[in-house]
Amino acid sequence: MFMSPITPMEKMVLILASYLLLSTLFSANAEFVKKTYIIQMDKSAKPDTFSNHLDWYSSKVKSILSKSVEAEMDKEERIIYTYQTAFHGVAAKLSQEEAEKLEAEEGVVAIFPDTKYQLHTTRSPTFLGLEPTQSTNNVWSEKLANHDVIVGVLDTGVWPESESFNDTGMRPVPSHWKGACETGRGFRKHHCNNKIVGARMFYHGYEAATGKIDEQAEYKSPRDQDGHGTHTAATVAGSPVHGANLLGYAYGTARGMAPGARIAAYKVCWTGGCFSSDILSAVDRAVDDGVDVLSISLGGGVSSYYRDSLSVASFGAMEKGVFVSCSAGNAGPDPVSLTNVSPWITTVGASTMDRDFPADVSLGNGRKITGTSLYKGRSMLSVKKQYPLVYMGDTNSSIPDPKSLCLEGTLDRRMVSGKIVICDRGISPRVQKGQVVKNAGGVGMILINTAANGEELVADCHLLPAVAIGEKEGKELKHYVLTSKKKATATLGFRATRLGVRPSPVVAAFSSRGPNFLTLEILKPDVVAPGVNILAAWSEAIGPSSLPTDHRRVKFNILSGTSMSCPHVSGIAALLKARHPDWSPAAIKSALMTTAYVHDNTIKPLRDASNAEASTPYDHGAGHINPRRALDPGLVYDIQPQDYIEFLCSLKLTTSELGVFAKYSNRTCRHSLSSPGDLNYPAISVVFPLKNSTSVLTVHRTATNVGLPVSKYHVVVSSFKGASVKVEPDTLSFTRKYQKLSYKVTFTTQSRQTEPEFGGLVWKDGVQKVRSAIVITYLPPI
């Protein structure tokens, strides 16, 4: 029997009925769908009837569990983590209804849904002036060469066999260290030593969200299967390894920023990502273990300070004296793309070094284009043959063609076999595009930057001959291919490592940008550091391209990202902590920011790789780190935990919102800051309000003398088109070390600008130059 076709109206009714049925079923089952929530508790509110806080936390969670039949049948353990040091509370699997009930309970400060984070994925010691010479050996004293500073690295684990973690000559593990060496598949107690002093793993949140880890496919242990964690840990504190290289590229001595420091690896990232409940547990445990510095090369979205679990946890770490360094993100050059923007976190952007890996595209018309590559194999130039060029896109269309992006499954073998394929950068990983071309029979690839990347060139270890070129020359290449009367051809050639590149450093196009939209008065990022084409140790469980089809195994790899710049700053912070063990995290950050430089090796302002124009503090923060000067900054702008509470109070947080930070230390508002801009931050950012009339804004700063006991500083400040600036007093005369002197900076509008203005304030004593970046924002008039 045949049914008559349904009418369009009947079809619509069926679709609507199905939607309503699914909605009803979803609502009915929402009570039983459990997700991981992080529950922050008020430690001081524990009733005396409980002998310890953990019993109280557990009782609280059990008290709100659904009493339905389904819930009664649910025998799984709900609590997956307890937090006791940098954060107080638990992580538990709850339904939405249960979470809402718990949030209303007395003693519960806040509830955060578990959030997924992503990784922000040697020449640099020499480039940063860290290699000792005959004239500078006194700077790198025994105190810095061999010390007890411990850096906790939250990442994908560690490959302990790497020579970068050799502990020869290192002293025994410091007595204050309380960490552990956890074991699992491929990782045993002996894999820890005097360099890797601890290794832990955190996976309960990950498993709650994605299911059990497949232990045959992934190491359920601190061992690094991804490579990212090994790379960042070695960048922080790797031991010197002579003859390090990637397939012959970047040959030299690889060493971390602080080779005398110790490493504690906290594995929080797995194949499917990194979850905030695991990250929070790692921060909490690391602080309790006794780390001095935390290096966190990952990030999620941006939410209010009090709703960001990493922000809250890092506040607790800062209260315990731990310096926290985080990557800014790889969402540049779009503005307002930063993550990890809390003022107590040091937010690190990425820049280039004076080293690159040139490769050439030699066209059939005689023109040569220079790009970059880390391909290691037979050069096409050696066979003196030109290959046909093909571009599958349309230069007249504003919408990217999947074929031009060389996405999986888009290339026609009949069109690309035996040819060099031109691929646009974007959407998929760069090395994956090369694999797609290879699978379709292409003999090579030319990867072209789009407007988002500009002229920035990032080298990759491709599986086929491939060269990356900039946007401008990419457009010319496409024009050649699409308009040439003769068949367009090319060949690819690969050269050795090149040093002394000018200009450098340059702000990486991918580095996330400010302003910090949560608080315009807090300049972010704080600094930039090397993050492009960085050589460091690598996991031998995976090839250098990270593709499953890459069966090559290497001991070192070259990566780019703010994930690489963050551990540079973490390592320098460890050096500063070794030199100045009594300095607070804010003092260390101040030293890094006020000694940073804003000119490249051609003595011109730092440039932005995305447009080749001068970069701004929204791109580079205070500037590029200068470790040698940071060791002796002259003055620092110190900030104590209560000062950060005053900052939060100036943002008009509610009592419950402020309680997220203040509960454990019983801190309250003293209203000592008239505005967020009065926080004693090493940079100055002022925001003129929404009105046409003349406005006057005053901010205050207090400088602490950490240089010569008797010193006299004079101020020099930039001039601005839209506002006059007056500093009072204009001289700071110190008579003893650690003396504090205050000054105020008054800004008066004189001609409102439509764009922000940038400059600096510098205190000079004839030897030291202590610079604070200045940003003036003019909100548009009503």
N, C-alpha and C positions, 0 to 999 in steps of 0.2 A: 504494500500500500504506500502511495506517495502522498506526502503532506504538501499542501499548498505553501508557497513561499510567504514568509511573514512580511508585513508591511513595515516601512521605516518607523512608524509610530510604535508598533508592537515591539520592534527591536529596541527602541529607546526605553520602553517600559521594562523590558527584561533586564537591560543593563542597569537601570535604576534600582530594580528589585534586588539584583545580585549585589549591588553596592551596599544597599541598606542591610541585607542579610550579613554580609561580611563585616560591616560596621558594628552590627549588633553582637556578632560572635566575638569580635575583637574587644568590645567593651565588656562583655560578660567574662572574658578571660583575662582582662587587664589586671585583675586582682591577683592572678597567679603567675603572671609573667615577671620574673625577677631579674633585676639588674644590680650591678654593684654601685653602692653609694658610700661615700666617705663621710663619716659622722664625727664632727668635732665636738668634744665635750668640755665642759667647765670643770677642770680638775678640782677646784676649790669647793664645788657644790656636792661632793661625795657625802652621803649620809654616814653617820658613825656606825650604823648597823653593818656596814660592809668593811671587811678587814683590808681590802685593797681595791684599787681603782678598776682593775680588770674584771673583777667579779661584778662591780657596779655597772660597768659598761655592758657586760653580757646580760645582766638582769634587765637593763633598759631595753635592749634589742628584743629580748624574749617577751617583754611585757606588751609589745604592740603587734606581735605576730597574729595573722588572721586565724580565727578559731574555726574556720569552715572545715569540712571533711577533707578537702584537698590539702589544706594546710596541715591538718593533723597527720595526714599520710606522708607529709614531707619531712623526712628524717635527716636531710643533709645539714651539715654544719653551716650556719648562716654567716658567722664572723670569719673572715679570711685573713685579716691583719689587725694587730693592735699597735697603736702609736703612743710613745711615751716620752720623747725627748724634744725634738724640734716641733712636734705637733702632738696633741693629746686627743685620743679617741680611737675609733675602730673603722675598718672597712667591712661592710656586710652586704650580703645579697638580699634585696628586699623588693617587694612589689611597689608600684608607685603609691598605692594607698597606704602601705605600711610606712613608706618614707615620709609621707605627709603627716601621718599620726606621730611618728617619732620626732619630727621637727618641732611639734607643739609641746613636747615633753619638757619638764623642768630639768635644767642641767645640760640640755642640748644647745650648743652655741650656733652651729650651722650644719647644713648637709650639702655636700657637693656630689653631683652625679659623676661617675667615673668617665674620664675624658681620654680620647685617644690622641697621643702625640706622635710626631714623626721626627726622624733623624734629619738634621740639617747638613745633609752632605754635599843632602840637604843643606838647602841653601839658607833657610830662614835664620839659623843662629848667627851666621856671618853677616847676613843682611841687617840683622837687628843689633850687631855690634857685640855679640855674646862670646865670640871666639877669643880666648886670651892671646895676647901678643906680649913681646918683651916689655913694651911700654905700659901695658895695662894689667899685668899679672896681679898687681896689688888690689885691683878692683875685684878680682875673682879669688878671694882669699880662701883658706882652708875652711873657714866658717860657711862659705857658700858652696864649696866643692863637695862637702860631706856633712850633711846635717840631718835633722830628724823631722823635717816638715813632711807631712803626709797629705797627698792629694787624692781625694775620692773622685773616681771617674764613673759617672752614670752613663752606661752605653750598652753595647752588645756583648760585653765580656772581653776576654783577653786570650791571645795565643801565647801561652807562657814559654814555649820553646824559642821564641824570637830572641836573637842576640841583643835586641834593644832592652831586654829585661834581665840581662846578665848582672849578677850582684857581686862580682869579683871586687874585693877591696872595700866593700861597704861594711859599715859597723853593724852590730846586731840591731834587731828591731827595737825601736825606742820603748822604754818601760811604760809610757802612758798609753800605749796602743792596746785596745781591748777587742780588736776585730778578730775575725775567724777566717779560716780557709775551708769553705764548704766544698764538698765533693759531689761528683755525679759522673755520668758517662764522659770519659775522656779527660777527667780532671781529678787529680788526687792531691793529697796533702803536700807532697814533695814539689808540686808545681808552684807553690808559694815559696818565697825566699826573702832575702833582705831588701830586694827591690820591690817585688810584688808581695806586700806584707799582709794582704787580705784579699779575699775573693768571695763574693756572695751572689745569689741569684734571687730574683723576685718575679713570680709568675702567677700567683693566685688570681690577681685581677685579670690578667691576660686569659687564663683558662676559663674564668667565669664568663668572659665575653665571647670567646672563640671556640671553647672546647679543649679537651686534653691535648697537650703537646705530643706530637708523634715522635717518640724518642728514637725511632730508627732513622727518621729523616732530619732530626734536629737535636743538637746537644742540649739536653736538659741539665745543664751544669754551667759553671762560669766560663767554660771554653767558648771562644768566639768563632762562630761559623760565618759571620757576615763580613768581618774585616774592619768595619768602621770603628769598633771599640778599641781594637789593637792599634789602629792608626792614631786615634786621639790620645790614648794612654802614652804611646811612644813620643808623641809630640810634646806632651806635658813634661815627661821626666825620663825619656829613654836614655839608656847608657850609650856612650859613643860606639859606633860601629863603622870601622874603616872599610872603604870599598863598597858601600851601600849604593844600590842603583836599581832602576827598573828596566830590565832588558837592555842595559847599557846607557840609558838616559839618566841624567842628574847624578852621575858618578861622583862620589866623594864620601865624607864622613857624616853619617846621620847621627844626630844627638838631640835629645829633648831640650826644652828651654831650661829646665832645672835638673840636670842629670844626677845631682846628688840627692834629690828628693825621693820619697817612697811613693808607691802607687797602691791604692786599694781599688779593686775593680768591682763595681756593682752592676750586675747584668739585669737591666730592666726592659730591654728591647728584644723582641722575638720576630720570627718571620712575618707575622701579621701586624706588627706595630708595637707601640709602647703605651701603657695605660697608667693614668694618673695615680690609681691606688697603689700600683707597684712602685712608681717613682717616689711617691710620698713615703712609702715604707722604707725605701732605700735612703732617702734623705734623713729620715728619722734615725735609722740604724747607723748610718755613716757618722752622724754627729755624736751619737752615743759611743761609737767605736773609737772616736778620737781624731777624726780628720781635721786638718787645718784649712784646707781649700776644697771646694766642690767644683768640678768641671762638668757642665751639663750641656751637651751639644744636641739639644732637641727642643721642640716647642710645639705648641698647639695654637689655638686661636687666642684672641685677646678678650678678656672680660674684666670687670671691675676688680680692683685689687683684692677686695674681700671675697670675691667669688672665684678667684683663681687659686686652686689648691697649691700649685707650685710657688706662687707668690707668698701664700701664707706659710708654707713649710720653710721657704728660704728666709722669711722673716725670723722664724724660730731659730734657724741655723745662725743667722747674723747675731741674734741675741746671745748665742753661745760663743761668739767670737770667730765664726767660720766665714771666710770669704767665699762668695758664690759668684761664679762666672757662667754666663749663658750665651748661646748663640742668638744673634738678632733675627735670623731667618733668611731664606733664599727667595723671597718674593719680590725683590727689586727688579727694575728700578721704579716700580709703582710707589707713589707716596703713601704714607700712613700704612705701611705694610709690616711694621715691626711686631715681634712677639717679645715676651720676657721684659716688660718695660718698668717693673717696680724699681723705685729709686735705690732700694737696698741690694738690688742685683746689678752686677756689672754686665752691661749688654754690649756684645762685641760684633761689629760688622767686619766685612772682608775686603782685603786689598791685594794687589799684585806685588811681586818681588821683581828684582832686576834680572830674572832668569826666564828664558822661554825655550821652546822646542820647535824651531822653524821647519816648515815643510813647504814644498813648491808645487804649484799647479802650472805646468807649461802648456800653453794653448797652441793649437795648430796654426793660429795667425801670428805666432812669434811672441805673443805677450806672455809674461810670467807674473803670477800672483803668489805672494807669500802668505802662508797661513801657519797652522800648527798641527802637530800630531805626535802621538806616542806609538805609532804602528812600528812593529819590528818584524821585518820580513824583506823579501826581495823587492828592491826599488824598481818601479817601472822604467826608470831612466836607464837602468842597466841593460835593458833589451832594446833601447832606442826605438820604441814603438809608440805610435799615437793610437788612442782608443776612441771610438765614437762617444760623444756626450749626449745624454738625454735628460730632459727636465719634464716631468709629468704635470706640472702646474700651469696656471694661467696668470701671467703678470698683470692682466687688466682687471682681475677680480679682487675685491677686497676681502672675500671670504676664503680662508685657506682650504685648499683641496687636499683631502686625505692622501691622495697619491703624491702630492708635492711634499707632504710631511713624512712620506715613506712609512706609513703606519702598517701594522701587521695585516697581511692579506690584501693590500691595495695595489701591489705592483704586478704587472702582467709580464710573465717570463718572456713572452715573445717580443716585448718592447725593450727589455733591459738586459737580456742575456748578452754577455760579451762586451758590455758597455760600462762606462763610468756614469753613475747616476747622481744627479744633483738633488739634494734633499734639504728642505727648509727645517730649521731648528724649531722645536716646540712640541707640546703634547706628550710625546714619548721620550724615553731616555736616549741620549745621543748615540751610545754604543748599540742600543737596540735597533736603531735605524740602519746601522751598518750590517747587522745580522739579517735584517729584512732584505736588504739589497743582495747580500751574499746568497741567501736562500732562493732568491729569484734569478740567480745566475749572473748578477752584476760582478764586474771585475774590480770595481773601486767605487768610492763615494766622495763627493765634495759636499760638506755640510755648511750651509749658509746661515749666517745670523739674520734674525729679523730685527725690526725696529726696537723690540724690547731688549735685545742684547747689544745693539750697536756694533762697535768695533772690538768688543772684548773677545778674546780668543782663549778658550779653555781646551787643554790638550786631553785626549782620551786614548786609552790603549785598545784600539779597535782590532777586530778579528780579520779585517780585510784592509787593503790599502785605502786610507781615508785621510782627508785634509779638511780642517775647519778654517773658514775664511770669514771676514767681516761683512757687514751689511752692504756697504757702499760697493765693494768689489764684487759682492754677490749679485747685485743688481746688474752690473756690467757684464758679468758672466752669463746671466740669464738672457740678456739682450743679445749677446754673441750667439748663443745656442738657438734662439728663436728667430733670429733675423739673418743669420749667415747664409749666403748664397751657396757656399760649399758646405759639405757636411762638417759640423763642428766636432773638433777632436781635442784631446788633451792627454797628458801623461802626468803621473804623480811621482815626486821625488822627496826623500826624507833625509834631513841633515842631522847634525849632532846638537848637543846642548849648547845654548848661547848664553853668556853672562854679560853683565854690564848694560842691560837694556835701559834705554832712556825714552820717555820719562818713566820713573817709578819712585814710589809706589803710585798706583792708580786705584781708585775705589772701584771694586768689582760691580758690574752691572747687576748681577743677581743679588747683591747684598741688600737686605731690606732697609727701608728708609723711614725717617720720621716725617712729620712730627709725631710726638707721643700724644695721641688724641685723648687719652685718659686725663693727662695733666700737661697742658702746653708749657707750663713753667718748669717742667723737668725735661731737659734736653736728652734725647735718645736718638741713635745709639750713643754709648759713652765714648767709645774709641773704635778704631779699626786696627786690624792686625793681619799678617799674611794669611790668606785663605784661598789662593789660586795656585794650582799646580804644586801642591805640597807633597814632598817625599817623606814617607814614614813607614814603620813596620806594618806587616799585613798578615792576615790569616792564611795558612796554607790549605784551608778547607775549600777555598773558592778561587777562581781565576781573577786576574786583575781587572777584567771588564765587569765582573759580578754576574755575567750571563751564565745560565746553566750549561750552555754549549761550549763554554770556554774551559778547556781542560789544561791550560797552562797553569803552572804553579810558581809563585814568586815569593820572595821574602820581604820585599818592599813594594809599595805601590804609590802612585801619584794621584791625589784626589783634590777636589776643589769644593768650597762651600764655607759658610760661616761655621759649620761643624769643625773645620780645620783652624779657623782663626780663634775660636773660643779657647782651645787648649793652649795656644800660644800665650794668651793672657793669663790663663790659670797657672802655667809654669812660671811666668814672670812674677806673678803674685807669690808663688812659693819662694822665689829668690828674695823678694822683699820681706817676706815673713821670716826667712832665715837671717837676714841682715838686721831686721827690726822686729824681734819677737813680741814686743809689747805694743805694736801698732794694731789699731782696730781695723776691721774690714773697710770702713769708710776712709781711714787714713791711707790705706794701700790703694784704694780706688782713686783718691785725690792725687796721690803721687803719679799714678799712671796718666791721669787726665791733664794735670797742669804742666806736665813735661812733654806731652805729645806735640808732634810737629805738624804743620799744615802746609809745608812746601815740599816738592819732590826733589829728585837729584839733579834737576835743571834749575833749581832755585825759583821755580814758579809755583803758584798755588796748586794744591792737589787737584787732580782732574777726575771726572766721572767717566768711566769706560763706556757708559751707555750713549753718551753724546759728545765726548771729547771736550766738554766744557768744564770750567772750574766747578768743583764740588762744593757743597755747603755743609754746615754743621748738621743739617738733616740727613746728610749722606755719610759724613765721616765723624760726627760727634765732636769731641774735643780735638781730634786729630789722630795721627798714626803713632802707635806706642813707641817710646824711646827708652828701652830698659836701662841703659847706662845712666841716663839723667834721672830716671825714676828712683834709683837707689839713693840718690841724694837730692831731693826736690827743693830743699830750703824751707818751704812752708807747706803745710797741709791744711785742708778744710775738714775737720773731724766732725762726725755725726754719731751721737749715741742713740741707743734704742728709743729712749724717751723722745728724742728729737723727731724720729720718724712717726711716733704716735702723735706728736703735735702737728706734723705735716698732715696726717690723716684727719685730725680734728679740724684743720683748716679747710678740708674738703667737705665739711658738714656731714660726715658719716653719722648715721643713727647710732644709738647706744648698742644695739645688737650687732650692727655692722662693724663697729669699732671693737666690740668684744671678741671678734675673730682673732684679733692681734693682741689684745690687752688682758685677756682673762687670766692667763697663767702668772703674770707678773703683777697683777692688780694695778696696772697703769691706768691713769685717768687723764683727761684733758686739763692742762694748766693754761691753755690759751696763750702760749708764749709767742706764737707766730701769727702775724696779722694776715698773712696770705701764704699760699703754697710756695710762692717765689722766695719766701724768707728762709726756707730750708737751707742749711749751710752747705749747699751743693757746690761742687767745683766749677760748674758752669752757671751762667746767668741767663735766664730766659724770662722776659717780661711781656705782658699782654695788655695792650691798651684797649679799654672797653669800647662799647658800641655807642659812641657819641662824637659829634663834630667839634665840640669845644676843646680848648686846651686841657690836657690831662697831665697830671704829675704822678709818677710811681716811684716809690723808694723801696729798695731791697737792702738787706743787711747781711754781712758776712763776718765771720771770725776766723782769723788765720792763726795757726799754731806754729811756732818756730821750732823746726827740727834740724836746723843748720847750725851755723856758728852762734855761740851764745850772745855775742854782741854784734848786731847787724842792723843796718838801716836800709829800708826799701822805699823806693819812689815809684809812683804809679804812672803808667802810660795807658791811655784808653783811646780806642778808635773813635773817629767822628762819623756821624750818621746824618743822612739827609732829613729824616723825619723827626729826629729828636735830639735834644742836647743832653749831654751826660756830665754829671758832676760827682766826683769821688771825694768823700770827707771822712777822715783826713786824707791828704794826698801823700803822706809819709808815715811809715810804720817803723818805729825805733824800738828794737828788742834789746833787752839787757841780760837775758838769760835763756837757756834752752827750755823748750816746752812752754814758754810764755805765750799767752793768748792775747791778741789785740784785735779789736773790732773796727769795722768801717761801714759806711753806707754809700750806696750808689743811687743817685736821683736822676730819673729820666723825665724830661719835659717835652711834650710834643710841640713841634714847631711847623711841621708840614706833613700831615698824615700820608703815608705811602700805601699803595695798593698791594705791595708784596712785602714779605718779611725782609728785614735787614740783618746783616751778619757782621760781626767784628770781634774784638777781644779786649780784655783788660789784663795788663801785665804789670806785676810787681818786680822791680829790678834792684839788686844791691851791688851791681858791678860784677858779680859772679853768677848768681842765680837769676833765672827768668821764670816766674811763676805765672802761667797764663790761664785765664778763664775765658772760654768762648762766650760770646754775647749774641743772643738772638732777640730781636724786637719784632713782635707781631702786632699788626694794626687790624683789629677787627673792623669790618665794614660798618659805616654809620647806619643807624636805623633810618 
